[in-house]
Every structure is written in structure tokens, then in C-alpha cells.
Amino acid sequence: MQDTLRITEVFYSLQGETRTAGLPTVFVRLTGCPLRCQYCDSAYAFSGGTLRTLDSLMEQVAQFKPRYVCVTGGEPLAQPNAIPLIARLCDAGYEVSVETSGALDISKVDTRASRVLDLKTPASEESHRNRYENIELLTPNDQVKFVICSRDDYDWSVSKLIQYGLDRRVSDVLFSPSKGQLNATDLADWIVADNLPVRFQVQLHKLLWNDEPGR
């Protein structure tokens, strides 16, 4: 159907990461992803889901009376109708963020939304999918995230930060430890020692609810 999206879940919770961490947010999780990162925490969204019209999604989001809405996945941009959904959410006055792997073209995503571009590190096993052309499209409203699994990942991420001047392109560059693979304190210490212009983050939802789907 022309105006539908395959949706895994819609729920209201605290944002666990990015610059709006800790703020009540409606999450619209789209089904499907062309990547298979080894640390993925949303593999349940790879398949299944329910076909929903854009109108029904807008109605459900409005019921929560939110200020913030996050369009996520999976990989939301793998479904073309994510583009009009994002625009409609922006038109409705919500502060919208879009969590994307960065492997797909972001040029059609409404720039009123904050595009959270997740550059994949080597240890993700999907770094070859990074679409570096997206970096030229970033604005000060956008964010870049690195999920870091090791010291090698950290060094790689620092090299990309410097190479592309990411801290001068976007509002926040986010360095996040991969849970169970890198000690959060180690990452924090490296950032401080190198005086990096990045925001350290841990995933609050994993601390609060053990990352249960729908929370």
C-alpha cells in the first residue's frame, strides 16, 4: 500500500541516548534492516511487524502528547515511506530525531529532524557499509554516533572525527561503549585523556530496564 510502513512497535519511554537522553520520547520503531552489526540490540525488529498507515501512526503518536519523537529501527530509511512520516512529524511540531546507520542516503530526510548518523566501527563488522557521502549533508542540527567495542575502535573513531571535522559539522559527536565489550570507564578515561570534543554516553535504557523491547 502506498501510504503504509511496516512497524515493529510504538512506545513512550525515556530517550536512552543522544543529546535528548533522559527526556520522555515516543519511539516509532520501523521493521527491517540491511545491516547485521555483531552487537545489535534490536534484532527482533529485523522481520515481522505490522503494516500501518501514516495517518494511524500520527494518531497514535498524538495520543501520548509528546514533545520528542524518535524514528528508529532496524534501519528506518530502508522503507521509503519513512521520509514522508518524518516530514509529517516535523509539520506537527514535534522535535524529531532519526536514528540511521548511515549506510543509506540521508539527503531526502527533512532537515528539521535531527539525523543521528551511526558511523559503523570496524568491530561492528559493518564498517564497509558506511556511506561517507552523507557527511557532507550533515547540519548543526544533526548528530554522529560511534559505538565503540575496543581501543582499536576508539582510535579509528578519533581518526574519523579528525578527518571529517565532525565536531564542527554537527551539534554532538557521541562516543558510546558497546555493552559487554568495552568498559565504560575505560572509554571515559580515554576521552578525557585526549581532551576530545565529543559527548560520552551510556545507554540509559539498558541501565534502567535491561533493554527490554517496548521500554
RODO-2510 file (C-alpha; in nm, 4 decimals, decimal comma):
residues 215
     n   res          X          Y          Z
     1     m     0,0000     0,0000     0,0000
     2     q     0,1277     0,3408    -0,0925
     3     d     0,0984     0,5173     0,2443
     4     t     0,1995     0,2368     0,4801
     5     l     0,5033     0,1411     0,6830
     6     r     0,5929    -0,1889     0,8449
     7     i     0,6173    -0,1122     1,2166
     8     t     0,7592    -0,3257     1,4960
     9     e     0,6408    -0,1082     1,7851
    10     v     0,5375     0,2372     1,9003
    11     f     0,6013     0,3185     2,2666
    12     y     0,6614     0,6030     2,5103
    13     s     0,9686     0,5963     2,7314
    14     l     1,2802     0,7919     2,8242
    15     q     1,5313     0,8539     2,5475
    16     g     1,8321     0,6423     2,6397
    17     e     2,0982     0,8191     2,4355
    18     t     2,1819     1,1135     2,2052
    19     r     2,1556     1,4777     2,3093
    20     t     1,7999     1,4320     2,4385
    21     a     1,8947     1,1453     2,6735
    22     g     1,6640     1,1286     2,9721
    23     l     1,3741     1,3129     2,8068
    24     p     1,0325     1,1439     2,7619
    25     t     1,0077     1,0409     2,3967
    26     v     0,7764     0,8488     2,1657
    27     f     0,9654     0,5849     1,9694
    28     v     0,8404     0,4670     1,6313
    29     r     1,0413     0,1545     1,5504
    30     l     1,0307     0,0505     1,1854
    31     t     1,0831    -0,3098     1,0846
    32     g     1,3784    -0,4314     0,8779
    33     c     1,7493    -0,3586     0,8441
    34     p     2,0018    -0,4414     0,5715
    35     l     2,2915    -0,4459     0,8215
    36     r     2,3910    -0,7137     1,0705
    37     c     2,6111    -0,5425     1,3291
    38     q     2,7536    -0,8019     1,5679
    39     y     2,6379    -0,6092     1,8758
    40     c     2,2848    -0,5307     1,7503
    41     d     2,0332    -0,4858     2,0331
    42     s     1,7218    -0,4681     1,8174
    43     a     1,7428    -0,7843     1,6079
    44     y     1,3788    -0,8506     1,6961
    45     a     1,2959    -0,5684     1,4526
    46     f     1,4609    -0,7378     1,1553
    47     s     1,1371    -0,9028     1,0440
    48     g     0,7685    -0,9302     1,1205
    49     g     0,5986    -0,6082     1,2230
    50     t     0,2589    -0,4753     1,1235
    51     l     0,1590    -0,2671     0,8236
    52     r     0,0384     0,0706     0,9461
    53     t    -0,0857     0,3759     0,7615
    54     l     0,0878     0,7081     0,8180
    55     d    -0,2432     0,8509     0,9426
    56     s    -0,2773     0,5816     1,2083
    57     l     0,0807     0,6361     1,3237
    58     m     0,0287     1,0106     1,3521
    59     e    -0,2872     0,9493     1,5546
    60     q    -0,1116     0,7092     1,7910
    61     v     0,1851     0,9419     1,8454
    62     a    -0,0509     1,2316     1,9218
    63     q    -0,2219     1,0313     2,1966
    64     f     0,0968     1,0482     2,4059
    65     k     0,1109     1,4288     2,3778
    66     p     0,4902     1,4157     2,3401
    67     r     0,7439     1,6856     2,2716
    68     y     1,0045     1,4453     2,1343
    69     v     0,9618     1,1688     1,8758
    70     c     1,2364     0,9276     1,7655
    71     v     1,2076     0,7361     1,4371
    72     t     1,4258     0,4296     1,4682
    73     g     1,4608     0,0654     1,3657
    74     g     1,6020    -0,1551     1,2414
    75     e     1,7065     0,0884     0,9758
    76     p     1,4167     0,3285     0,9239
    77     l     1,5434     0,4671     0,5935
    78     a     1,5212     0,1213     0,4372
    79     q     1,1476     0,1929     0,3975
    80     p     1,0840     0,4808     0,1545
    81     n     0,7712     0,5926     0,3397
    82     a     0,9849     0,6823     0,6406
    83     i     1,0612     1,0073     0,4548
    84     p     0,7013     1,1383     0,4475
    85     l     0,6437     1,0144     0,8043
    86     i     0,9393     1,2194     0,9298
    87     a     0,8149     1,5272     0,7423
    88     r     0,4648     1,4892     0,8877
    89     l     0,6027     1,4565     1,2402
    90     c     0,8034     1,7747     1,1880
    91     d     0,4958     1,9509     1,0465
    92     a     0,3063     1,8534     1,3632
    93     g     0,5576     2,0450     1,5726
    94     y     0,7402     1,7567     1,7387
    95     e     1,1151     1,7638     1,7972
    96     v     1,2091     1,4675     1,5781
    97     s     1,5229     1,2559     1,5696
    98     v     1,6015     0,9833     1,3168
    99     e     1,8385     0,7043     1,4151
   100     t     2,0077     0,5746     1,0984
   101     s     2,3051     0,3513     1,0360
   102     g     2,4495     0,5929     0,7829
   103     a     2,4608     0,3183     0,5225
   104     l     2,1696     0,4723     0,3315
   105     d     2,1269     0,8123     0,1670
   106     i     2,0023     1,0780     0,4124
   107     s     1,9562     1,3520     0,1518
   108     k     1,5748     1,3249     0,1465
   109     v     1,5318     1,3284     0,5238
   110     d     1,3679     1,6508     0,6446
   111     t     1,6449     1,8683     0,7902
   112     r     1,4112     1,9892     1,0645
   113     a     1,4687     1,6448     1,2140
   114     s     1,7974     1,5675     1,3867
   115     r     1,9599     1,2899     1,1870
   116     v     2,1624     1,0695     1,4233
   117     l     2,4183     0,9123     1,1929
   118     d     2,5727     0,5949     1,3361
   119     l     2,9126     0,5524     1,1712
   120     k     2,9954     0,1850     1,1979
   121     t     3,3317     0,0974     1,3521
   122     p     3,5476    -0,1938     1,2294
   123     a     3,4424    -0,4161     1,5211
   124     s     3,0773    -0,3747     1,4234
   125     e     3,1638    -0,5898     1,1175
   126     e     2,9684    -0,3448     0,9008
   127     s     3,2105    -0,0521     0,8596
   128     h     3,2354    -0,1280     0,4887
   129     r     2,8726    -0,0147     0,4602
   130     n     2,9398     0,3435     0,5759
   131     r     2,8195     0,5959     0,3197
   132     y     3,0674     0,8780     0,3710
   133     e     2,8862     1,0982     0,1187
   134     n     2,6312     1,1542     0,3967
   135     i     2,8836     1,3537     0,5986
   136     e     2,8703     1,6424     0,3507
   137     l     2,4924     1,6586     0,4052
   138     l     2,5105     1,6977     0,7830
   139     t     2,3951     2,0200     0,9503
   140     p     2,4401     2,1653     1,3007
   141     n     2,1044     2,0061     1,3871
   142     d     2,2432     1,6571     1,3303
   143     q     2,4466     1,4167     1,5443
   144     v     2,7091     1,1495     1,4744
   145     k     2,7383     0,8384     1,6903
   146     f     3,0160     0,5811     1,7283
   147     v     2,9501     0,2547     1,9137
   148     i     3,2972     0,1555     2,0310
   149     c     3,3971    -0,2020     2,1093
   150     s     3,7733    -0,1778     2,1723
   151     r     4,0757     0,0506     2,1825
   152     d     4,1233    -0,0090     1,8094
   153     d     3,7653     0,1061     1,7517
   154     y     3,8323     0,4144     1,9637
   155     d     4,1437     0,5044     1,7646
   156     w     3,9537     0,4539     1,4392
   157     s     3,6692     0,6748     1,5624
   158     v     3,9097     0,9507     1,6645
   159     s     4,0670     0,9356     1,3182
   160     k     3,7231     0,9858     1,1555
   161     l     3,6420     1,2682     1,3968
   162     i     3,9579     1,4480     1,2894
   163     q     3,9469     1,3558     0,9197
   164     y     3,5950     1,4923     0,8688
   165     g     3,5960     1,7655     1,1343
   166     l     3,2781     1,6131     1,2713
   167     d     3,2629     1,8308     1,5831
   168     r     3,2407     2,1358     1,3566
   169     r     2,9632     1,9898     1,1404
   170     v     2,7095     1,8668     1,3946
   171     s     2,5747     1,9557     1,7378
   172     d     2,7104     1,6426     1,9073
   173     v     2,9593     1,3672     1,8348
   174     l     2,8626     1,0741     2,0578
   175     f     3,1035     0,8056     2,1780
   176     s     2,9244     0,5075     2,3331
   177     p     3,0768     0,1859     2,4733
   178     s     2,9355    -0,1370     2,3367
   179     k     2,7788    -0,3012     2,6411
   180     g     2,9678    -0,6122     2,7472
   181     q     3,2545    -0,5437     2,5068
   182     l     3,4195    -0,2263     2,6350
   183     n     3,4364    -0,0992     2,9913
   184     a     3,2565     0,2357     3,0053
   185     t     3,5115     0,3811     3,2480
   186     d     3,7958     0,2999     3,0078
   187     l     3,6229     0,4873     2,7265
   188     a     3,5519     0,7839     2,9546
   189     d     3,9179     0,7931     3,0632
   190     w     4,0416     0,7868     2,7023
   191     i     3,8131     1,0750     2,6054
   192     v     3,9321     1,2847     2,8981
   193     a     4,2995     1,1997     2,8401
   194     d     4,2743     1,3038     2,4744
   195     n     4,0547     1,6081     2,5527
   196     l     3,8171     1,5115     2,2727
   197     p     3,5292     1,7393     2,1619
   198     v     3,2806     1,4537     2,1977
   199     r     2,9968     1,3579     2,4319
   200     f     3,0440     1,0336     2,6251
   201     q     2,7197     0,8416     2,6641
   202     v     2,5913     0,5180     2,8068
   203     q     2,2554     0,3739     2,7095
   204     l     2,0222     0,4697     2,9940
   205     h     1,7514     0,2276     2,8836
   206     k     1,9877    -0,0648     2,9404
   207     l     2,0682     0,0557     3,2912
   208     l     1,7035     0,1168     3,3800
   209     w     1,5172    -0,1669     3,2082
   210     n     1,7849    -0,4087     3,0827
   211     d     1,6908    -0,3029     2,7277
   212     e     1,3581    -0,4843     2,7236
   213     p     1,1710    -0,4375     2,3912
   214     g     0,8964    -0,1799     2,4170
   215     r     1,0523     0,0161     2,7029
***
